[in-house]
Amino acid sequence: MERIKLQKYFTDCGVMSRRAAEREIEAGNVTVNGAVAAIGERIDPECDTVRWNGKVISPESEGNTYIALNKPLGYVTTMADEKGRKTAAELVSDANHRVYPIGRLDMYSEGLLLFTDDGELANKLTHPSHDFSKKYLVKVKGTCTDEDIKRLLSPMELDGYQLRPIKARIVKAGDCDREGNVYSTLAITLFEGRNRQIRRMCEKCGLVVMRLRRVSVGEIKLSDLPLGKWRYLTKEEIEYLKNS
């Protein structure tokens, strides 16, 4: 059989994305025939034995798993956290499949987060060239104006990187919470996922974010999924992701 790169083997087996596999290989957590593996190493899937943290990795005989989670505040989007913080992975552990998050949602944000053990799809959807849209509802302090929206929509750089154009509009302006604090709700759609992008864009425009919630990824919507709960994606949603 043709020899393939080790990190591709992990995606073929539906274990994790290539990037995640590379991190595990670099950390010394992967062996091939008992020897610690190296980045770029090629294997023969029919002859070589690959282990990750002692567990043999082999192609799954059953289909992949695709999950949507409504992530609450305070959970980090990692499989494990060196600081002992709660992880989003804990909330989908009862799915009885080791699934991995597609992309990230920072600790202080909430909403729709997708998980899968389909490494090839995860790699495709998180690649920088992919322009998958992500829509957020953003609560900001004070009464937002059309001028604020114009500033958000204007060309902007973060860390020397020219951001892709976004979509933004005011949903409600000048609402009051129970304590009498005035706030506005914005709908913002991104087509890339820079680190804390919305918060940093708002900061540049003088807007203070009070709450940030992702409500859709492409055509997959959060809808009425309860906070902290997950559901399987429908067949139509899976096909949409694969064909997008």
N, C-alpha and C positions, 0 to 999 in steps of 0.2 A: 504493500500500500504506500501511496505517496506520503512523504514525511511533511508534517505541518508544524508551524510555530506553536510553541507551548501555550501562549496566551490565547491563540485562536481555538485551541482544543478546549479550553475552559468555556468559551462562548458556545462552541458546538455542543458541549455537554449541558448547556443551560445553567451553568453554575454561577457565572458572574461576567461582567463586561471585560473587554481586553484591558482597559485601563486598571480596573480593580485587580485583575490577574497579575499585571505587571507589578503592582504595588506588593502583592503577596509574594511574588517571586523575589523581588528585591529584598523583602524582609526575611528571606530564608525559610519561608513557610511551605515551600513546594519542593518535592523530591521527584526524581525520575530514576526508577530502578534502584532506589535507595540512596542516590547521590543528590546533594543539594543542587537545585536547578539554577540556570542562569537566564537572564533576559535574552530573547532571540533564539534560544535553544529549540531545535526541531526534534520531533518525536514521530514514531510510527505507532499510531493508535492501536494497531492490532497486536503489537509485540511488547511495547513499553508499558510499565506500570507507573502511573502518576498518582502521587499522594499529596493532599493538602491538609496540613495539620494532622497528619497520620491517617486521614480518610482517603480511600481509593476513589479516584474520580473516573467516572465512566459515563457514556451517553445514557440519558434517561430513556426508558422504554415507553413512558407515558407522555402525554402532552405537557406543554409548559403551563405555568400558572401566571395569571395577570390580575392584579388587585388594585383597587382604588381605596385610599385611606383619607379620612378627614383628620389631618394632624392637628392636635391642640398646641397651644403655647407651651414652651418649656421642654420640648423634645428636640434632640439634635438628629439630623439626617445622616446617621452613620450606623454601621452594624454593631459597633462597640465604641465606648468612649473612655479615653484614658483618665478623664476627670470624674468618672462615675456618674455622669448626667444621664437622665432618662433618654432612651433612643426610640425613634419611630419604629424601628424593627421589632421592639417589644410588643407593639400594638398589633402586629400582624403575625406573631409567633404561633397563634392558634390556627393558622391556615395549614399547618403541618407540612409546609414546603419552605425551604430556605430561599426566600425571595429577597431581591435587592432593590433599593430605591432607584428610580429613573430620574436623575438630576437631584437637585437639592431644594430645601425650603428651610430658611434659617430658623434658629431656635426661637426667635421672638415673632415669627410669622406662623400663620395657621392655614388650614385649608387643604386643597386637593394635592395629594402626593401619590404617584403611581409606583407600583412595585411589580417585579417580574423575575423569573429565573431564566428568561429568554435573553441570554447575553448578547446575541447578535442584534436583536431589536433595541436593547438598551444602549448599545454602542452607537447604533444609527441615530437614535433620538437625542443623544447627548453630544453628538459631534458638533463642533462649532459651526460647520457649514449648514446645519439643519435650522430652518427658520420656523420651527414649531411655535405657534402663538400660545401665550399664557396670559389669562385675564385675571386681574386682581380688583377687589374692592378695597379702597384705601381710605381710612378715616383720618383726617388731618384737623389740627386745631384751627379755630377761627372760621371766618367766612371766606371761602375760596372764590376768586373772581375769574373772569375770562382772561385777564392779563396773566394770572398765575398759570392758566392752562397754556397760553401762548408761550410762556417761558419754558414749561415742561416739554412742549413740542418743538422748541427751537433746537438746532444742532448743539450737541453737548459732548464733552469729553470727560472720561474718568480714568485717572492714572495714565494719561496720554493716549488713551484709546478712544477713537471716534465711535460713539454709540450709533447703533442702527435706529432709524426712525421708530417712534412708538405711536400708540393711539391713546388719547386721554380725553375725558369729558367729565363734567360735573353731574353727578346723580342727584345730590341734594346739597344745598348750601345754607348755612346759618341755622342748623338744628341745635337743640339744647339737650344735654343729658340730664339725669336726675339731680346732679349737683349744680346745674345751671351753667355748665361749661359749653361754650359755643363750638360746634364742629361742622365740618363738611365731609361729604362722601364722594370720592372720585372713582371712576372706572378707568383703569390703566391696563393696556395690553402691551406686552413685550414680545419681541421676536428673537430674543437671545437671553442668556442668563448670567450676566455679570454679577460678581459678589455684591450683595446688598444693593442692587442697582436702584430699585425704586426709592429706598430710604435715602440714598446718597443723591439721587436726582432731586428729590423733594427738598433736601437740605440745601442744595445749591440754589433752589428757587425760594428759599425762606419759608418752606412749609414744614411743620412738625408732624410726623406720623404718630398717630395714637394707636392705630390697629391696621394690620395688613393681612388680608385673607385672599388666597388663591381660589377662584371659583370655577376655573375651567382650564383644561390643557387641550388645545385644538378644539375638537368638537365634543370632547368628553367633559361632562359637567359634574360639579359637586352636588348640585340639587339639594335634596333634603337628607343626605347621608349624615347621621348624627355625629357630633364631635367625638373623636377618639375611636370611631367604629370604621370597619372596612367592608367592602363588598367585592365580589368577583366582577370583572368586566364582562359585558355581554359579547356574544359572538360578533355582533356588528361593530362594537367598539374595538375589538381585537383586530378585525379586518381593516378597520379605518387606520389604526396605528401602523399596521404592516404595509399598507398601500399608500400612506401619506408621502 
